Amino acid sequence: MSALTIEFSHGGLRLPRPGLWLDPHRAQRGPERVFVSHAHADHTAPHREVILTEATARLMRARIGGRRTEHILTFGEPREFAGPEGAFRLTLLPAGHILGSAMILLEADGESLLYTGDFKLQPGFAAERCAPQHADWLVMETTFGRPEYVFPPADTAMGAVVEFCRATLAAGATPVLLAYSLGKSQELLAGLAGADLPLALDESVWKMTKVYEECGWRFPAHERLGPAGARGKVLLCPPQLARAAALAAGEPTRTAIVSGWAVDPGCRFRYGADAAFPLSDHADFPDLIEFVRRVAPKRVFTLHGFAADFATELRDRGHDARALSEAEQLTLALGLTRPAPVLRPG
């Protein structure tokens, strides 16, 4: 039985035996397929052949266009693929990060590997709920992999956002909520339901929100930002402060960055904002720990953010864990009689 190997390099994972890449940063135009976990820019590129969810496919078409071969899988649907050295099975599971975000469960040689991409364990306002499953090997993102990153309940964070907006409007200024156009803005928009606030969306936010609505999501009443600006309304736009102020058509503004990094005391100063609210589309530290407990893997490999810190934490808790980095190439051998993984410079 040949081993299933995974190579880590250039910001992506590659499985040579099935001929599959996992979230590579560079466009793959050759014969190998690419799994795209979600449609954020750092996880997409104009690949030749992709495996993804319907929502991610729609968002990619809206963001980067182009033509590609698409293998669209529904959540929980096992699909057999033929690779250069034999068949393997893939199942996509909801990741809870943004609309359509998926984890991939790969099964081959009698063992399994779960790759998370970006994920959020707690239910969000505008994403499918995360649904981890057991796997022998776990490759997980660890953006907030330090103990100080503990987020308040989402309803608490949204309550503070609503209070900020109402106070700003009452003072005769325009509240500007700085959030990424895909994912976080729709999370905010859905979270503002019932607040009875007049809402205006920057063009980029509007475009992504329309795709969400095409996929069946519903949001409170809102309008596209027009030439008259956002006076008397709450403006949602990407976190470029100068652009946000310009969009407000010269009116007085108060800005708030909405991000998990708001847990850091200096977050609002880094963005030049008046306020910061810790609403994230990633798992916080306790939920990273809980995620590992639910998957119950034999080995864990961590990616992104505080990967080394979190791997150390897991080892202290009795797990077999190791961090990956951009400067390393990793080959994993999946098979009951295969040797342990070997790290080597790449």
Beta strands, then each sheet from edge to edge (+ up, - down):
strand 1: 4-9
strand 2: 12-15
strand 3: 20-22
strand 4: 33-35
strand 5: 49-52
strand 6: 69-72
strand 7: 79-83
strand 8: 86-94
strand 9: 102-108
strand 10: 111-115
strand 11: 137-141
strand 12: 174-178
strand 13: 199-201
strand 14: 223-224
strand 15: 234-237
strand 16: 253-258
strand 17: 275-277
strand 18: 299-303
strand 19: 321-323
strand 20: 328-334
strand 21: 342-345
sheet 1: 6+ 5+ 4+ 3+ 2- 1+ 20- 21+
sheet 2: 7+ 8- 9+ 10- 11- 18- 19-
sheet 3: 14+ 13+ 15+ 12+ 16+ 17+
end
